[in-house]
């Protein structure tokens, strides 16, 4: 299908995360695959107080009746003050999963309209009109996932301040 999901994803998350008042997003980058070495490089080059990552994947349900979009959201402290407060300053590996100060695993499931067909016929229905139904479901799921991320980040800030 003629669909640039990374562009859709980037636009949605960049717009959504920009609505998290306390985060003050300054830079946003989209990378398809990030090795531990590349992440270490990104972490070292960042001048931000925190580094927020969002790893998104999507897949069809086994019977093709829907799509699942999952987002793993993590935040690492970058500033010396945050690293001291969180206790991560004591650890040598700054990008270790143990050093995260926030994480969330979020998922959105969207049903696909198959008119009751199954098997190969379901694939044919999904491919109709250049997979318009699939693209629509991915767009909606991505927007919903972004909303969940923003809501969870805002709730996290509220929990910390009480």
C-alpha positions as CSV (number, residue, x, y, z in Angstrom):
1,X,0.0,0.0,0.0
2,X,1.1,3.5,-0.7
3,X,1.4,4.7,2.9
4,X,4.2,6.4,4.8
5,X,3.5,5.3,8.3
6,X,6.7,6.7,9.8
7,X,5.7,10.2,8.7
8,X,2.2,9.8,10.2
9,X,3.7,8.5,13.4
10,X,6.2,11.3,13.7
11,X,3.6,14.0,13.0
12,X,1.2,12.6,15.6
13,X,3.7,12.0,18.4
14,X,5.5,15.3,17.8
15,X,2.2,17.2,17.9
16,X,1.0,15.3,21.0
17,X,4.2,15.4,23.0
18,X,4.3,19.1,22.4
19,X,1.1,19.4,24.4
20,X,2.8,18.0,27.6
21,X,3.4,21.4,29.3
22,X,6.0,20.3,31.7
23,X,8.2,18.5,29.1
24,X,9.1,21.5,27.0
25,X,10.0,19.5,24.0
26,X,12.9,21.0,22.0
27,X,14.0,18.4,19.5
28,X,12.3,15.4,18.0
29,X,13.9,12.8,15.8
30,X,12.6,9.6,14.2
31,X,14.9,6.7,13.9
32,X,13.8,3.3,12.6
33,X,16.3,1.1,14.4
34,X,18.4,2.1,17.4
35,X,21.2,0.0,18.7
36,X,22.5,0.4,22.2
37,X,25.6,2.1,20.8
38,X,23.4,4.5,18.7
39,X,21.2,5.3,21.7
40,X,24.3,6.0,23.8
41,X,25.5,8.4,21.2
42,X,22.1,10.2,21.1
43,X,22.1,10.4,24.9
44,X,25.6,11.9,25.0
45,X,24.8,14.4,22.2
46,X,21.6,15.6,23.8
47,X,21.6,18.9,25.7
48,X,18.1,18.2,27.2
49,X,17.3,17.6,30.9
50,X,15.6,14.4,30.0
51,X,15.5,12.1,27.0
52,X,12.1,10.7,26.0
53,X,11.9,7.7,23.7
54,X,8.8,6.2,22.1
55,X,9.1,2.8,20.4
56,X,6.1,2.0,18.3
57,X,5.1,-1.2,16.5
58,X,1.9,-2.4,14.9
59,X,0.6,-5.8,13.7
60,X,-2.5,-7.4,12.4
61,X,-4.5,-9.6,14.8
62,X,-4.0,-13.3,13.8
63,X,-7.4,-13.4,12.1
64,X,-7.0,-10.0,10.4
65,X,-10.0,-8.6,12.2
66,X,-8.0,-5.8,13.7
67,X,-4.7,-4.0,14.1
68,X,-2.8,-3.5,17.3
69,X,-0.5,-0.5,17.8
70,X,1.8,-0.7,20.8
71,X,4.0,2.1,22.2
72,X,6.8,1.7,24.7
73,X,7.6,5.0,26.3
74,X,10.8,5.6,28.3
75,X,12.5,8.6,29.9
76,X,16.0,8.9,31.1
77,X,17.4,11.8,33.2
78,X,20.2,13.8,31.5
79,X,20.9,16.7,33.9
80,X,23.2,16.2,36.8
81,X,20.5,17.3,39.2
82,X,17.9,14.8,37.9
83,X,20.5,12.0,37.8
84,X,21.3,12.7,41.5
85,X,17.7,12.9,42.5
86,X,16.8,9.7,40.8
87,X,19.8,7.8,42.0
88,X,21.0,7.1,38.4
89,X,24.2,9.1,38.9
90,X,25.6,6.2,40.9
91,X,25.4,3.9,37.9
92,X,28.0,3.8,35.2
93,X,25.7,2.8,32.3
94,X,23.6,6.0,31.8
95,X,21.3,4.4,29.2
96,X,20.6,1.2,31.2
97,X,16.9,0.4,31.5
98,X,17.4,0.5,35.2
99,X,18.1,4.3,34.9
100,X,14.7,5.2,33.4
101,X,12.7,7.6,35.5
102,X,9.5,6.9,33.6
103,X,8.2,4.1,31.5
104,X,4.8,3.0,30.1
105,X,3.6,0.2,27.8
106,X,0.5,1.3,26.0
107,X,-1.6,-0.4,23.3
108,X,-4.5,0.5,21.1
109,X,-6.5,-2.1,19.2
110,X,-8.7,-1.2,16.2
111,X,-11.2,-3.4,14.5
112,X,-11.1,-3.8,10.7
113,X,-14.4,-4.1,8.8
114,X,-14.2,-7.4,6.9
115,X,-17.9,-7.9,6.2
116,X,-17.6,-11.4,7.8
117,X,-15.1,-12.8,5.4
118,X,-12.1,-14.9,6.5
119,X,-8.9,-16.3,5.2
120,X,-7.5,-15.1,1.9
121,X,-10.8,-13.3,1.2
122,X,-10.1,-11.1,4.3
123,X,-6.8,-10.1,2.8
124,X,-8.5,-9.2,-0.4
125,X,-11.0,-7.0,1.5
126,X,-8.2,-5.3,3.4
127,X,-6.4,-4.6,0.1
128,X,-9.4,-2.8,-1.5
129,X,-9.0,0.8,-2.4
130,X,-5.2,0.7,-1.8
131,X,-5.8,-0.6,1.7
132,X,-7.8,2.5,2.7
133,X,-9.4,0.7,5.7
134,X,-6.0,-0.4,7.0
135,X,-4.6,3.1,6.6
136,X,-7.6,4.6,8.4
137,X,-7.3,2.2,11.3
138,X,-3.6,2.8,11.6
139,X,-4.1,6.6,11.6
140,X,-6.8,6.4,14.2
141,X,-4.8,4.0,16.4
142,X,-1.8,6.2,16.2
143,X,-3.8,9.3,17.2
144,X,-5.3,7.3,20.1
145,X,-1.9,6.0,21.2
146,X,-0.5,9.6,21.1
147,X,-3.4,10.7,23.3
148,X,-2.7,7.9,25.8
149,X,1.0,8.9,25.9
150,X,0.2,12.5,26.6
151,X,-2.4,11.6,29.2
152,X,0.0,9.2,31.0
153,X,2.9,11.7,30.9
154,X,0.6,14.4,32.4
155,X,-0.7,12.0,35.1
156,X,2.9,11.0,36.0
157,X,3.8,14.6,36.6
158,X,0.7,15.1,38.8
159,X,1.6,12.0,40.8
160,X,5.1,13.2,41.4
161,X,4.0,16.6,42.6
162,X,1.5,15.3,45.2
